[in-house]
């Protein structure tokens, strides 16, 4: 977030399939992917619950 507006700096996102040097590095990348998927799923569930609560209070 901090560097996204600095000219000449780009973000590159790797998956566990991009990492071939060491198995441990691949597992770390995969763990971060799973963490972000769970976080996104949790945020979606919270949003859905809040929407249902708002509708119920009507």
N, CA and C of each residue as an Amber inpcrd file, in Angstrom:
protein
   174
   0.8210000  -1.1910000   0.0000000   0.0000000   0.0000000   0.0000000
   0.8650000   1.2550000   0.0000000   1.9380000   1.2270000   0.7210000
   2.7770000   2.4130000   0.8730000   3.4680000   2.7840000  -0.4340000
   3.9230000   1.8010000  -1.1740000   4.7480000   2.0700000  -2.3540000
   3.9980000   2.0220000  -3.6720000   2.7010000   1.7850000  -3.6520000
   1.9900000   1.5850000  -4.9160000   1.9500000   2.8270000  -5.8030000
   2.1480000   4.0060000  -5.2410000   2.1040000   5.2330000  -6.0450000
   3.4980000   5.7600000  -6.3900000   4.5390000   5.0080000  -6.0580000
   5.9020000   5.4240000  -6.3620000   6.2420000   4.9470000  -7.7760000
   6.5650000   5.8870000  -8.6780000   6.9020000   5.4970000 -10.0530000
   8.0790000   4.5290000 -10.0770000   7.9840000   3.5250000 -10.9290000
   9.0690000   2.5640000 -11.0780000   8.9860000   1.3630000 -10.1610000
   8.0450000   1.3800000  -9.2250000   7.8740000   0.2430000  -8.3240000
   6.5710000  -0.4510000  -8.6700000   6.6710000  -1.7350000  -8.9280000
   5.4990000  -2.5370000  -9.2610000   5.4060000  -3.7140000  -8.3070000
   4.2090000  -4.2030000  -8.1190000   3.9960000  -5.3790000  -7.2840000
   3.8610000  -6.5930000  -8.1890000   4.4940000  -7.6610000  -7.7930000
   4.3890000  -8.9270000  -8.5030000   3.9170000  -9.9550000  -7.4930000
   2.8690000 -10.6680000  -7.8330000   2.3170000 -11.6680000  -6.9340000
   2.6660000 -13.0540000  -7.4560000   3.2500000 -13.8570000  -6.5890000
   3.6480000 -15.2070000  -6.9470000   2.7200000 -16.2090000  -6.2810000
   2.5630000 -17.3330000  -6.9180000   1.8530000 -18.4410000  -6.2950000
   2.8900000 -19.4870000  -5.8980000   2.4510000 -20.5070000  -5.1980000
   3.3870000 -21.5540000  -4.8110000   3.9700000 -22.2640000  -6.0370000
   3.2940000 -22.2130000  -7.1700000   3.7960000 -22.8460000  -8.3900000
   4.9400000 -22.0530000  -9.0200000   5.0660000 -20.7700000  -8.6870000
   6.1380000 -19.9420000  -9.2320000   7.4600000 -20.1730000  -8.5100000
   7.4040000 -20.7040000  -7.3240000   8.5960000 -20.8630000  -6.4970000
   9.1720000 -22.2550000  -6.7280000  10.3800000 -22.2940000  -7.2860000
  10.9870000 -23.5860000  -7.5880000  12.3300000 -23.7890000  -6.8880000
  12.8550000 -22.7810000  -6.2270000  14.1830000 -22.9000000  -5.6380000
  14.2120000 -23.7940000  -4.4030000  13.2500000 -23.6520000  -3.5380000
  13.2730000 -24.4270000  -2.3040000  11.8500000 -24.7510000  -1.8890000
  11.6310000 -25.9790000  -1.4830000  10.2990000 -26.4280000  -1.0930000
   9.7250000 -25.5850000   0.0510000  10.5770000 -25.1900000   1.0010000
  10.1050000 -24.4030000   2.1420000   9.5240000 -23.0680000   1.6830000
  10.1670000 -22.4210000   0.7350000   9.6700000 -21.1420000   0.2270000
   8.3060000 -21.3380000  -0.4260000   8.1440000 -22.4030000  -1.1760000
   6.8520000 -22.7090000  -1.7840000   5.7720000 -22.9140000  -0.7390000
   6.1030000 -23.5890000   0.3550000   5.1200000 -23.8140000   1.4280000
   4.7520000 -22.5070000   2.1210000   5.7200000 -21.6000000   2.2550000
   5.4410000 -20.2920000   2.8630000   4.4760000 -19.5060000   1.9840000
   4.7340000 -19.4710000   0.6820000   3.8480000 -18.7570000  -0.2420000
   2.4460000 -19.3530000  -0.1840000   2.3570000 -20.6770000  -0.1640000
   1.0570000 -21.3490000  -0.1050000   0.3280000 -21.0080000   1.1940000
   1.0540000 -20.9440000   2.3060000   0.4470000 -20.5940000   3.5920000
  -0.1400000 -19.1870000   3.5550000   0.5750000 -18.2430000   2.9500000
   0.0440000 -16.8820000   2.8250000  -1.1980000 -16.8590000   1.9410000
  -1.1920000 -17.6250000   0.8550000  -2.3750000 -17.7040000  -0.0110000
  -3.5790000 -18.2170000   0.7680000  -3.3740000 -19.2730000   1.5430000
  -4.4700000 -19.8510000   2.3260000  -4.9570000 -18.8680000   3.3840000
  -4.0280000 -18.1490000   4.0090000  -4.3960000 -17.1470000   5.0100000
  -5.2870000 -16.0780000   4.3880000  -4.8900000 -15.5730000   3.2320000
  -5.6710000 -14.5240000   2.5770000  -7.0350000 -15.0340000   2.1300000
  -7.1060000 -16.2830000   1.6880000  -8.3980000 -16.8660000   1.3080000
  -9.3210000 -16.9700000   2.5150000  -8.7760000 -17.4250000   3.6630000
  -9.5900000 -17.5310000   4.8820000 -10.0320000 -16.1540000   5.3600000
  -9.1430000 -15.1820000   5.2910000  -9.4730000 -13.8230000   5.7180000
 -10.5830000 -13.2520000   4.8460000 -10.4750000 -13.4360000   3.5390000
 -11.4970000 -12.9510000   2.6210000 -12.8220000 -13.6500000   2.8870000
 -12.7880000 -14.9530000   3.1210000 -14.0150000 -15.7010000   3.4130000
 -14.6420000 -15.2040000   4.7110000 -13.8320000 -14.8960000   5.7110000
 -14.3360000 -14.3810000   6.9820000 -14.9580000 -13.0110000   6.8230000
 -14.3270000 -12.1550000   6.0330000 -14.8750000 -10.8190000   5.8040000
 -16.1990000 -10.9070000   5.0610000 -16.2980000 -11.8270000   4.1230000
 -17.5440000 -12.0200000   3.3830000 -18.6390000 -12.5110000   4.3190000
 -18.3000000 -13.4480000   5.2070000 -19.2790000 -13.9690000   6.1620000
 -19.7450000 -12.8660000   7.1100000 -18.8140000 -12.0240000   7.5660000
 -19.1760000 -10.9190000   8.4580000 -20.0910000  -9.9300000   7.7460000
 -19.7950000  -9.6270000   6.5040000 -20.6200000  -8.7020000   5.7280000
 -22.0210000  -9.2680000   5.5430000 -22.1090000 -10.5550000   5.2220000
 -23.4170000 -11.1880000   5.0480000 -24.2110000 -11.1800000   6.3450000
 -23.5640000 -11.4620000   7.4690000 -24.2420000 -11.4690000   8.7620000
 -24.7330000 -10.0730000   9.1150000 -23.9110000  -9.0560000   8.8540000
 -24.3060000  -7.6800000   9.1470000 -25.4860000  -7.2670000   8.2800000
 -25.4920000  -7.6900000   7.0260000 -26.6030000  -7.3640000   6.1290000
 -27.8930000  -8.0060000   6.6120000 -27.8210000  -9.2690000   7.0270000
 -29.0040000  -9.9630000   7.5320000 -29.5210000  -9.2970000   8.7990000
 -28.6060000  -8.8840000   9.6740000 -29.0020000  -8.2210000  10.9180000
 -29.6740000  -6.8890000  10.6190000 -29.1320000  -6.1570000   9.6620000
 -29.6950000  -4.8620000   9.2830000 -31.1080000  -5.0400000   8.7230000
 -31.2860000  -6.0470000   7.8930000 -32.6010000  -6.3170000   7.3050000
 -33.5800000  -6.7360000   8.3950000 -33.1290000  -7.5420000   9.3460000
 -34.0050000  -8.0170000  10.4180000 -34.4830000  -6.8590000  11.2930000
 -33.6070000  -5.8750000  11.5120000 -33.9890000  -4.7150000  12.3280000
 -34.8960000  -3.7810000  11.5460000 -34.8090000  -3.8930000  10.2120000
 -35.6160000  -3.1950000   9.2620000 -35.9720000  -1.8470000   9.5080000
